[in-house]
Amino acid sequence: MGRRWGFRVKLALISTVISGIVLIAVCSAFWVFMRHLYLDRTDRELADVASHLVIAGHGSLAGLHLAESPVAFYGEELHGLATALEDDGRGLVERSDNWPDDLTASDLPRSAKPVPAGHGGGQHVEYTDLHHDPHAGPPRVEPTYATTERNARRWRLAALRQGGRTLHLALDLRGQQAVLDHIGHVLLLTVVLALMISAAGGWFLAGRALRPVRRLTEAATEITAADLDRRLDPCGADREFARLITVFNGMLERLERSFGQAVRFSADASHELKTPLTILQGEVEAALQAAPAGGEIQRVLASQLEEIQRLKRLVRQLLLLSHADSGSLRPGHEAVDLSALFRETCEDIRALSPDLRVDLDLAPDVTVPGDGVLLRQVLLNLTSNSVRHNEPGGWVRCRLARSGDRAVVSVANSGPRIPSGDRERIFDRFFRVADSRQGEGVGLGLSLALEIARAHGGDLELVDSTDEGTEFRLVLPG
Amino acid sequence: MKILVVEDEKKIAAFVRRGLDEAGFDARVCHDGNEGYRLAREHEWDAVVLDIMLPGRDGLSILKQLRDKKISVPVILLTARGELDERIEGLDLGADDYLTKPFFVEELVARLHAITRRANPDQRSLLEVGPLRIDLLARGVQVGDRTLELTAREFTLLEYLARSPGRVYTRTQILEHVWHYDFDPSTNIVDVYIRRLRQKLEDERDCIETVRGVGYRLRRD
């Protein structure tokens, strides 16, 4: 089960299974007990009847004539009681009217009880005391019992043997079975109902138990880098969850602190790095203008300006990335004319590499809300990559289209395909494809482009890279 | 033209002042926010260059108070930190332009020309350098009586060189002004565009001079 089922379903299921096992065990035990109870009572009544018949036969079966014996007093439960007498070797010698035809002598139980010694001849049961003292109640008899089934009717049989004669009693168990069946049905219904209630209860309880977890999940989802100062209220939660919430809040606090440090770092680093760079560049620029035109000094200073430029670019990229990491890269919402921006950038492709075939398909007047400086950087990164990783006499294809409420920029180029192993990593920081021909840049361009796209609520992806060509797609919400 | 520069970093203030003076501006420097605000309010300026991080009172609040007092002097903000937010906030508060540190003084000069021209439309809208007549408003160039067909980038490049004829512009400076420093400095795109410009200038191609190993300049005559 695990993830596929969810904790709530699991809990409901487990509680149902457990209560199911318990209920079924209890009900089965109860039913078995009831059956036993009923049978026991039947047997006692049969024994009662037997003893009364013995009394009617003046203390022995030998003197018993069924036809003369009244059975009316046996009560309603014994309604349907059939009686028969069997003589050893002669079969059933006498049968009551309602004795079922399909019960023959061979079906009937034989008394296996040895007659207690000392009661004369081993065949005779002495009832004389009882016979002479009617106030002592019926004589004690111990019939042999059996249950048999004939033509879909169940019979409880009792056999009492005395002196070569056996009294057979047969009671139809239909009525009793009906009662037991009824009890069984009621029990089954109770179990099913109880299981349903238990499942529902488990579901409900699990839901209730999980409510704080759900609350926590929702809160955690809502918290972004922008509102890390939010905390969850542990009041009203159970002890276990209150602790979880406290721990969660503590984690948020540490996160907020470290994000705050990151934001402060990028701000401080901006200032601390840029101030000396500004001075350096400004003074070199001034010295360059003061130096003799075309002289050695001016050449050296120009080269230094170039290196300063490289540093500036690196610092800027790192700071933007650190802004992105701390969630503070939040572009504005000026309307940026993506068409114009892209057209300019594409013009540079033609200028930089006149031998490349440049195929433009730019929809006019596509504007997106965002930061023009940053978006230009993304476009420039894509186009300059398409030139840098191209082959002599190759092609570049730039497309800009509106798709629904989104702007879709696609830049494709010929050239060596990006090895499949590198595809995952091209957006990583400081990653450069191994066969990069020019040592240009430090490998921050694409990762920064991706961050900028995401900061605008869009995305940048490598669509495909085959021997045919490589295509990047930038999607921006319009 | 009188420019007030409010910048606490003394070395930066020094080369800015020197650069502005060389470009023909009359620059006054001050290193403190409160003092800067007082000067901006009490004197007439053609433009104010405001650093954002200042002792006393920061650049953004100076700008806000100036605008609250309906003082509409053109303002260029210098920002170092938090590029994005400050830029947006500054423009919202009514700054005319912004420059991100590190910046070239030459770039500041170009921006100052642009915003002061916006403030006084009839002033210096036509640059005449040798055979070139550059109309800054219509963004058109004439060589003698021939009109050049220039792309936006080509025009920006030529206009930048024409700001200070005789002054050497390095590739890096040109790159930053025309392409906004997104390019890697080792790119040869500047040379490509200079070649194109020269082709379009035909007989007058010599007016753009190459300073070997350094950059380019426009001849004065």
Interface residues (C-beta under 8 A of the other chain):
Chain A: S266 A267 D268 S270 H271 K274 T275 L277 T278 I279 L280 Q281 G282 E283 E285 A286 L288 Q289 A293 G294 Q298 R299 L301 A302 S303 L305 E306 E307 I308 Q309 R310 K312 R313 R316 L319 L320 H323 S328 L329 R330 P331 G332 E344 E347 D348 A351 L352 D371 V373 L374 R376 Q377 L380 N381 S384 Q438 E440 G441
Chain B: E9 K11 I12 F15 V16 R18 G19 E22 M53 A80 R81 G82 E83 L84 D85 I88 T100 K101 P102 F103 F104 V105 E106 T151 A152 R153 R167 V168 T170 R171 T172 Q173 L175 E176 W179 H180 Y181 D182 F183 D184 P185 S186 T187 N188 I189 V192 Y193 R196 V211 R212 G213 V214 G215 R217
